[in-house]
Amino acid sequence: MDCYFCRHNIRVIDWRNAELLGRFISVQAKIKPPRRTGTCAKHQRKLARAIKRARIVGILPFTR
């Protein structure tokens, strides 16, 4: 599988974009692993950091 972010040429993962980040969290609000989402290691690290920042600010939930 190709990485979603590599395929769409997204260089910066914005932590304020809840719609995009919501695609990569499960029903229990856990971060989906790269084997499920198909993201590369570099973008998975950036994605996890963005999701954690969005949770702290209150854009995404810690649990559902």
mmCIF file as gemmi writes it, N, C-alpha and C atoms, coordinates in Angstrom:
data_model
loop_
_atom_site.group_PDB
_atom_site.id
_atom_site.type_symbol
_atom_site.label_atom_id
_atom_site.label_alt_id
_atom_site.label_comp_id
_atom_site.label_asym_id
_atom_site.label_entity_id
_atom_site.label_seq_id
_atom_site.pdbx_PDB_ins_code
_atom_site.Cartn_x
_atom_site.Cartn_y
_atom_site.Cartn_z
_atom_site.occupancy
_atom_site.B_iso_or_equiv
_atom_site.pdbx_formal_charge
_atom_site.auth_seq_id
_atom_site.auth_asym_id
_atom_site.pdbx_PDB_model_num
ATOM 1 N N . MET Axp A 1 ? 0.83 -1.189 0 1 0 ? 1 A 1
ATOM 2 C CA . MET Axp A 1 ? 0 0 0 1 0 ? 1 A 1
ATOM 3 C C . MET Axp A 1 ? 0.874 1.251 0 1 0 ? 1 A 1
ATOM 4 N N . ASP Axp A 2 ? 0.373 2.255 -0.649 1 0 ? 2 A 1
ATOM 5 C CA . ASP Axp A 2 ? 1.057 3.538 -0.619 1 0 ? 2 A 1
ATOM 6 C C . ASP Axp A 2 ? 0.628 4.326 0.591 1 0 ? 2 A 1
ATOM 7 N N . CYS Axp A 3 ? 1.516 5.146 1.062 1 0 ? 3 A 1
ATOM 8 C CA . CYS Axp A 3 ? 1.213 6.024 2.185 1 0 ? 3 A 1
ATOM 9 C C . CYS Axp A 3 ? 0.241 7.109 1.707 1 0 ? 3 A 1
ATOM 10 N N . TYR Axp A 4 ? -0.789 7.375 2.495 1 0 ? 4 A 1
ATOM 11 C CA . TYR Axp A 4 ? -1.778 8.396 2.143 1 0 ? 4 A 1
ATOM 12 C C . TYR Axp A 4 ? -1.123 9.757 1.979 1 0 ? 4 A 1
ATOM 13 N N . PHE Axp A 5 ? -0.199 10.092 2.861 1 0 ? 5 A 1
ATOM 14 C CA . PHE Axp A 5 ? 0.423 11.409 2.848 1 0 ? 5 A 1
ATOM 15 C C . PHE Axp A 5 ? 1.44 11.545 1.72 1 0 ? 5 A 1
ATOM 16 N N . CYS Axp A 6 ? 2.138 10.468 1.394 1 0 ? 6 A 1
ATOM 17 C CA . CYS Axp A 6 ? 3.066 10.485 0.257 1 0 ? 6 A 1
ATOM 18 C C . CYS Axp A 6 ? 2.293 10.596 -1.056 1 0 ? 6 A 1
ATOM 19 N N . ARG Axp A 7 ? 1.195 9.859 -1.139 1 0 ? 7 A 1
ATOM 20 C CA . ARG Axp A 7 ? 0.388 9.841 -2.364 1 0 ? 7 A 1
ATOM 21 C C . ARG Axp A 7 ? -0.219 11.208 -2.657 1 0 ? 7 A 1
ATOM 22 N N . HIS Axp A 8 ? -0.682 11.914 -1.615 1 0 ? 8 A 1
ATOM 23 C CA . HIS Axp A 8 ? -1.308 13.223 -1.803 1 0 ? 8 A 1
ATOM 24 C C . HIS Axp A 8 ? -0.333 14.372 -1.619 1 0 ? 8 A 1
ATOM 25 N N . ASN Axp A 9 ? 0.955 14.047 -1.481 1 0 ? 9 A 1
ATOM 26 C CA . ASN Axp A 9 ? 2.027 15.039 -1.371 1 0 ? 9 A 1
ATOM 27 C C . ASN Axp A 9 ? 1.772 16.016 -0.218 1 0 ? 9 A 1
ATOM 28 N N . ILE Axp A 10 ? 1.366 15.479 0.94 1 0 ? 10 A 1
ATOM 29 C CA . ILE Axp A 10 ? 1.137 16.293 2.135 1 0 ? 10 A 1
ATOM 30 C C . ILE Axp A 10 ? 2.418 16.28 2.952 1 0 ? 10 A 1
ATOM 31 N N . ARG Axp A 11 ? 3.062 17.416 3.055 1 0 ? 11 A 1
ATOM 32 C CA . ARG Axp A 11 ? 4.342 17.506 3.755 1 0 ? 11 A 1
ATOM 33 C C . ARG Axp A 11 ? 4.153 17.732 5.252 1 0 ? 11 A 1
ATOM 34 N N . VAL Axp A 12 ? 3.186 18.581 5.618 1 0 ? 12 A 1
ATOM 35 C CA . VAL Axp A 12 ? 2.952 18.919 7.019 1 0 ? 12 A 1
ATOM 36 C C . VAL Axp A 12 ? 1.579 18.403 7.421 1 0 ? 12 A 1
ATOM 37 N N . ILE Axp A 13 ? 1.531 17.632 8.501 1 0 ? 13 A 1
ATOM 38 C CA . ILE Axp A 13 ? 0.258 17.131 9.014 1 0 ? 13 A 1
ATOM 39 C C . ILE Axp A 13 ? -0.219 18.126 10.073 1 0 ? 13 A 1
ATOM 40 N N . ASP Axp A 14 ? -1.293 18.832 9.757 1 0 ? 14 A 1
ATOM 41 C CA . ASP Axp A 14 ? -1.785 19.891 10.636 1 0 ? 14 A 1
ATOM 42 C C . ASP Axp A 14 ? -2.629 19.293 11.752 1 0 ? 14 A 1
ATOM 43 N N . TRP Axp A 15 ? -2.283 19.59 12.985 1 0 ? 15 A 1
ATOM 44 C CA . TRP Axp A 15 ? -2.998 19.043 14.137 1 0 ? 15 A 1
ATOM 45 C C . TRP Axp A 15 ? -4.38 19.665 14.298 1 0 ? 15 A 1
ATOM 46 N N . ARG Axp A 16 ? -4.674 20.753 13.589 1 0 ? 16 A 1
ATOM 47 C CA . ARG Axp A 16 ? -5.978 21.404 13.685 1 0 ? 16 A 1
ATOM 48 C C . ARG Axp A 16 ? -7.005 20.81 12.727 1 0 ? 16 A 1
ATOM 49 N N . ASN Axp A 17 ? -6.567 19.952 11.823 1 0 ? 17 A 1
ATOM 50 C CA . ASN Axp A 17 ? -7.458 19.343 10.839 1 0 ? 17 A 1
ATOM 51 C C . ASN Axp A 17 ? -8.053 18.064 11.426 1 0 ? 17 A 1
ATOM 52 N N . ALA Axp A 18 ? -9.122 18.207 12.174 1 0 ? 18 A 1
ATOM 53 C CA . ALA Axp A 18 ? -9.737 17.074 12.875 1 0 ? 18 A 1
ATOM 54 C C . ALA Axp A 18 ? -10.343 16.063 11.917 1 0 ? 18 A 1
ATOM 55 N N . GLU Axp A 19 ? -10.83 16.512 10.78 1 0 ? 19 A 1
ATOM 56 C CA . GLU Axp A 19 ? -11.431 15.605 9.81 1 0 ? 19 A 1
ATOM 57 C C . GLU Axp A 19 ? -10.393 14.63 9.254 1 0 ? 19 A 1
ATOM 58 N N . LEU Axp A 20 ? -9.222 15.132 8.932 1 0 ? 20 A 1
ATOM 59 C CA . LEU Axp A 20 ? -8.155 14.267 8.426 1 0 ? 20 A 1
ATOM 60 C C . LEU Axp A 20 ? -7.637 13.344 9.516 1 0 ? 20 A 1
ATOM 61 N N . LEU Axp A 21 ? -7.394 13.87 10.699 1 0 ? 21 A 1
ATOM 62 C CA . LEU Axp A 21 ? -6.858 13.061 11.79 1 0 ? 21 A 1
ATOM 63 C C . LEU Axp A 21 ? -7.86 12.009 12.253 1 0 ? 21 A 1
ATOM 64 N N . GLY Axp A 22 ? -9.146 12.306 12.152 1 0 ? 22 A 1
ATOM 65 C CA . GLY Axp A 22 ? -10.178 11.376 12.562 1 0 ? 22 A 1
ATOM 66 C C . GLY Axp A 22 ? -10.193 10.099 11.745 1 0 ? 22 A 1
ATOM 67 N N . ARG Axp A 23 ? -9.663 10.147 10.541 1 0 ? 23 A 1
ATOM 68 C CA . ARG Axp A 23 ? -9.589 8.952 9.698 1 0 ? 23 A 1
ATOM 69 C C . ARG Axp A 23 ? -8.586 7.941 10.239 1 0 ? 23 A 1
ATOM 70 N N . PHE Axp A 24 ? -7.663 8.399 11.066 1 0 ? 24 A 1
ATOM 71 C CA . PHE Axp A 24 ? -6.583 7.548 11.54 1 0 ? 24 A 1
ATOM 72 C C . PHE Axp A 24 ? -6.724 7.149 13.003 1 0 ? 24 A 1
ATOM 73 N N . ILE Axp A 25 ? -7.907 7.384 13.594 1 0 ? 25 A 1
ATOM 74 C CA . ILE Axp A 25 ? -8.157 6.894 14.947 1 0 ? 25 A 1
ATOM 75 C C . ILE Axp A 25 ? -9.338 5.931 14.907 1 0 ? 25 A 1
ATOM 76 N N . SER Axp A 26 ? -9.331 4.955 15.803 1 0 ? 26 A 1
ATOM 77 C CA . SER Axp A 26 ? -10.36 3.919 15.822 1 0 ? 26 A 1
ATOM 78 C C . SER Axp A 26 ? -11.601 4.408 16.563 1 0 ? 26 A 1
ATOM 79 N N . VAL Axp A 27 ? -12.582 3.542 16.68 1 0 ? 27 A 1
ATOM 80 C CA . VAL Axp A 27 ? -13.825 3.862 17.377 1 0 ? 27 A 1
ATOM 81 C C . VAL Axp A 27 ? -13.547 4.143 18.851 1 0 ? 27 A 1
ATOM 82 N N . GLN Axp A 28 ? -12.55 3.467 19.414 1 0 ? 28 A 1
ATOM 83 C CA . GLN Axp A 28 ? -12.176 3.68 20.814 1 0 ? 28 A 1
ATOM 84 C C . GLN Axp A 28 ? -11.211 4.86 20.971 1 0 ? 28 A 1
ATOM 85 N N . ALA Axp A 29 ? -10.995 5.62 19.903 1 0 ? 29 A 1
ATOM 86 C CA . ALA Axp A 29 ? -10.116 6.794 19.863 1 0 ? 29 A 1
ATOM 87 C C . ALA Axp A 29 ? -8.643 6.428 20.01 1 0 ? 29 A 1
ATOM 88 N N . LYS Axp A 30 ? -8.278 5.212 19.626 1 0 ? 30 A 1
ATOM 89 C CA . LYS Axp A 30 ? -6.873 4.822 19.612 1 0 ? 30 A 1
ATOM 90 C C . LYS Axp A 30 ? -6.287 5.121 18.236 1 0 ? 30 A 1
ATOM 91 N N . ILE Axp A 31 ? -4.997 5.395 18.213 1 0 ? 31 A 1
ATOM 92 C CA . ILE Axp A 31 ? -4.319 5.638 16.949 1 0 ? 31 A 1
ATOM 93 C C . ILE Axp A 31 ? -4.174 4.304 16.219 1 0 ? 31 A 1
ATOM 94 N N . LYS Axp A 32 ? -4.647 4.255 14.98 1 0 ? 32 A 1
ATOM 95 C CA . LYS Axp A 32 ? -4.571 3.02 14.208 1 0 ? 32 A 1
ATOM 96 C C . LYS Axp A 32 ? -3.119 2.738 13.826 1 0 ? 32 A 1
ATOM 97 N N . PRO Axp A 33 ? -2.725 1.472 13.834 1 0 ? 33 A 1
ATOM 98 C CA . PRO Axp A 33 ? -1.342 1.127 13.481 1 0 ? 33 A 1
ATOM 99 C C . PRO Axp A 33 ? -1.101 1.298 11.982 1 0 ? 33 A 1
ATOM 100 N N . PRO Axp A 34 ? 0.153 1.463 11.595 1 0 ? 34 A 1
ATOM 101 C CA . PRO Axp A 34 ? 0.453 1.673 10.174 1 0 ? 34 A 1
ATOM 102 C C . PRO Axp A 34 ? 0.091 0.486 9.29 1 0 ? 34 A 1
ATOM 103 N N . ARG Axp A 35 ? 0.041 -0.706 9.842 1 0 ? 35 A 1
ATOM 104 C CA . ARG Axp A 35 ? -0.342 -1.854 9.012 1 0 ? 35 A 1
ATOM 105 C C . ARG Axp A 35 ? -1.817 -1.793 8.621 1 0 ? 35 A 1
ATOM 106 N N . ARG Axp A 36 ? -2.637 -1.061 9.377 1 0 ? 36 A 1
ATOM 107 C CA . ARG Axp A 36 ? -4.06 -0.892 9.052 1 0 ? 36 A 1
ATOM 108 C C . ARG Axp A 36 ? -4.29 0.303 8.134 1 0 ? 36 A 1
ATOM 109 N N . THR Axp A 37 ? -3.502 1.378 8.341 1 0 ? 37 A 1
ATOM 110 C CA . THR Axp A 37 ? -3.714 2.598 7.573 1 0 ? 37 A 1
ATOM 111 C C . THR Axp A 37 ? -2.839 2.679 6.338 1 0 ? 37 A 1
ATOM 112 N N . GLY Axp A 38 ? -1.7 1.981 6.346 1 0 ? 38 A 1
ATOM 113 C CA . GLY Axp A 38 ? -0.803 2.008 5.203 1 0 ? 38 A 1
ATOM 114 C C . GLY Axp A 38 ? 0.126 3.201 5.176 1 0 ? 38 A 1
ATOM 115 N N . THR Axp A 39 ? 0.28 3.895 6.287 1 0 ? 39 A 1
ATOM 116 C CA . THR Axp A 39 ? 1.185 5.038 6.306 1 0 ? 39 A 1
ATOM 117 C C . THR Axp A 39 ? 2.624 4.569 6.48 1 0 ? 39 A 1
ATOM 118 N N . CYS Axp A 40 ? 3.549 5.335 5.929 1 0 ? 40 A 1
ATOM 119 C CA . CYS Axp A 40 ? 4.964 5.005 6.084 1 0 ? 40 A 1
ATOM 120 C C . CYS Axp A 40 ? 5.41 5.422 7.486 1 0 ? 40 A 1
ATOM 121 N N . ALA Axp A 41 ? 6.594 4.978 7.884 1 0 ? 41 A 1
ATOM 122 C CA . ALA Axp A 41 ? 7.077 5.212 9.249 1 0 ? 41 A 1
ATOM 123 C C . ALA Axp A 41 ? 7.238 6.702 9.543 1 0 ? 41 A 1
ATOM 124 N N . LYS Axp A 42 ? 7.744 7.445 8.586 1 0 ? 42 A 1
ATOM 125 C CA . LYS Axp A 42 ? 7.958 8.876 8.793 1 0 ? 42 A 1
ATOM 126 C C . LYS Axp A 42 ? 6.633 9.596 9.044 1 0 ? 42 A 1
ATOM 127 N N . HIS Axp A 43 ? 5.644 9.303 8.223 1 0 ? 43 A 1
ATOM 128 C CA . HIS Axp A 43 ? 4.36 9.977 8.385 1 0 ? 43 A 1
ATOM 129 C C . HIS Axp A 43 ? 3.567 9.431 9.562 1 0 ? 43 A 1
ATOM 130 N N . GLN Axp A 44 ? 3.779 8.183 9.953 1 0 ? 44 A 1
ATOM 131 C CA . GLN Axp A 44 ? 3.103 7.643 11.131 1 0 ? 44 A 1
ATOM 132 C C . GLN Axp A 44 ? 3.576 8.381 12.383 1 0 ? 44 A 1
ATOM 133 N N . ARG Axp A 45 ? 4.867 8.686 12.474 1 0 ? 45 A 1
ATOM 134 C CA . ARG Axp A 45 ? 5.38 9.447 13.618 1 0 ? 45 A 1
ATOM 135 C C . ARG Axp A 45 ? 4.794 10.853 13.646 1 0 ? 45 A 1
ATOM 136 N N . LYS Axp A 46 ? 4.739 11.508 12.498 1 0 ? 46 A 1
ATOM 137 C CA . LYS Axp A 46 ? 4.157 12.853 12.43 1 0 ? 46 A 1
ATOM 138 C C . LYS Axp A 46 ? 2.661 12.821 12.736 1 0 ? 46 A 1
ATOM 139 N N . LEU Axp A 47 ? 1.988 11.788 12.26 1 0 ? 47 A 1
ATOM 140 C CA . LEU Axp A 47 ? 0.554 11.632 12.5 1 0 ? 47 A 1
ATOM 141 C C . LEU Axp A 47 ? 0.265 11.44 13.981 1 0 ? 47 A 1
ATOM 142 N N . ALA Axp A 48 ? 1.041 10.586 14.637 1 0 ? 48 A 1
ATOM 143 C CA . ALA Axp A 48 ? 0.847 10.345 16.074 1 0 ? 48 A 1
ATOM 144 C C . ALA Axp A 48 ? 1.073 11.623 16.872 1 0 ? 48 A 1
ATOM 145 N N . ARG Axp A 49 ? 2.085 12.387 16.511 1 0 ? 49 A 1
ATOM 146 C CA . ARG Axp A 49 ? 2.367 13.649 17.202 1 0 ? 49 A 1
ATOM 147 C C . ARG Axp A 49 ? 1.219 14.637 17.009 1 0 ? 49 A 1
ATOM 148 N N . ALA Axp A 50 ? 0.669 14.711 15.793 1 0 ? 50 A 1
ATOM 149 C CA . ALA Axp A 50 ? -0.437 15.625 15.511 1 0 ? 50 A 1
ATOM 150 C C . ALA Axp A 50 ? -1.703 15.208 16.264 1 0 ? 50 A 1
ATOM 151 N N . ILE Axp A 51 ? -1.978 13.902 16.333 1 0 ? 51 A 1
ATOM 152 C CA . ILE Axp A 51 ? -3.154 13.423 17.059 1 0 ? 51 A 1
ATOM 153 C C . ILE Axp A 51 ? -3.022 13.734 18.542 1 0 ? 51 A 1
ATOM 154 N N . LYS Axp A 52 ? -1.839 13.53 19.102 1 0 ? 52 A 1
ATOM 155 C CA . LYS Axp A 52 ? -1.631 13.809 20.522 1 0 ? 52 A 1
ATOM 156 C C . LYS Axp A 52 ? -1.782 15.29 20.827 1 0 ? 52 A 1
ATOM 157 N N . ARG Axp A 53 ? -1.289 16.143 19.944 1 0 ? 53 A 1
ATOM 158 C CA . ARG Axp A 53 ? -1.459 17.593 20.148 1 0 ? 53 A 1
ATOM 159 C C . ARG Axp A 53 ? -2.928 17.984 20.063 1 0 ? 53 A 1
ATOM 160 N N . ALA Axp A 54 ? -3.651 17.415 19.119 1 0 ? 54 A 1
ATOM 161 C CA . ALA Axp A 54 ? -5.069 17.727 18.964 1 0 ? 54 A 1
ATOM 162 C C . ALA Axp A 54 ? -5.866 17.256 20.176 1 0 ? 54 A 1
ATOM 163 N N . ARG Axp A 55 ? -5.454 16.156 20.784 1 0 ? 55 A 1
ATOM 164 C CA . ARG Axp A 55 ? -6.126 15.681 21.997 1 0 ? 55 A 1
ATOM 165 C C . ARG Axp A 55 ? -5.899 16.631 23.155 1 0 ? 55 A 1
ATOM 166 N N . ILE Axp A 56 ? -4.695 17.119 23.315 1 0 ? 56 A 1
ATOM 167 C CA . ILE Axp A 56 ? -4.377 18.017 24.427 1 0 ? 56 A 1
ATOM 168 C C . ILE Axp A 56 ? -5.166 19.319 24.31 1 0 ? 56 A 1
ATOM 169 N N . VAL Axp A 57 ? -5.286 19.835 23.1 1 0 ? 57 A 1
ATOM 170 C CA . VAL Axp A 57 ? -6.007 21.089 22.886 1 0 ? 57 A 1
ATOM 171 C C . VAL Axp A 57 ? -7.517 20.886 22.992 1 0 ? 57 A 1
ATOM 172 N N . GLY Axp A 58 ? -7.976 19.661 22.75 1 0 ? 58 A 1
ATOM 173 C CA . GLY Axp A 58 ? -9.402 19.383 22.876 1 0 ? 58 A 1
ATOM 174 C C . GLY Axp A 58 ? -10.119 19.206 21.562 1 0 ? 58 A 1
ATOM 175 N N . ILE Axp A 59 ? -9.393 19.101 20.475 1 0 ? 59 A 1
ATOM 176 C CA . ILE Axp A 59 ? -10.02 18.917 19.164 1 0 ? 59 A 1
ATOM 177 C C . ILE Axp A 59 ? -10.455 17.472 18.972 1 0 ? 59 A 1
ATOM 178 N N . LEU Axp A 60 ? -9.622 16.531 19.435 1 0 ? 60 A 1
ATOM 179 C CA . LEU Axp A 60 ? -9.949 15.112 19.356 1 0 ? 60 A 1
ATOM 180 C C . LEU Axp A 60 ? -10.115 14.548 20.759 1 0 ? 60 A 1
ATOM 181 N N . PRO Axp A 61 ? -10.94 13.531 20.919 1 0 ? 61 A 1
ATOM 182 C CA . PRO Axp A 61 ? -11.146 12.947 22.253 1 0 ? 61 A 1
ATOM 183 C C . PRO Axp A 61 ? -10.02 11.987 22.63 1 0 ? 61 A 1
ATOM 184 N N . PHE Axp A 62 ? -9.799 11.852 23.94 1 0 ? 62 A 1
ATOM 185 C CA . PHE Axp A 62 ? -8.881 10.84 24.432 1 0 ? 62 A 1
ATOM 186 C C . PHE Axp A 62 ? -9.554 9.476 24.399 1 0 ? 62 A 1
ATOM 187 N N . THR Axp A 63 ? -10.848 9.439 24.741 1 0 ? 63 A 1
ATOM 188 C CA . THR Axp A 63 ? -11.644 8.202 24.696 1 0 ? 63 A 1
ATOM 189 C C . THR Axp A 63 ? -13.021 8.536 24.142 1 0 ? 63 A 1
ATOM 190 N N . ARG Axp A 64 ? -13.75 7.5 23.771 1 0 ? 64 A 1
ATOM 191 C CA . ARG Axp A 64 ? -15.124 7.714 23.279 1 0 ? 64 A 1
ATOM 192 C C . ARG Axp A 64 ? -16.092 6.974 24.123 1 0 ? 64 A 1
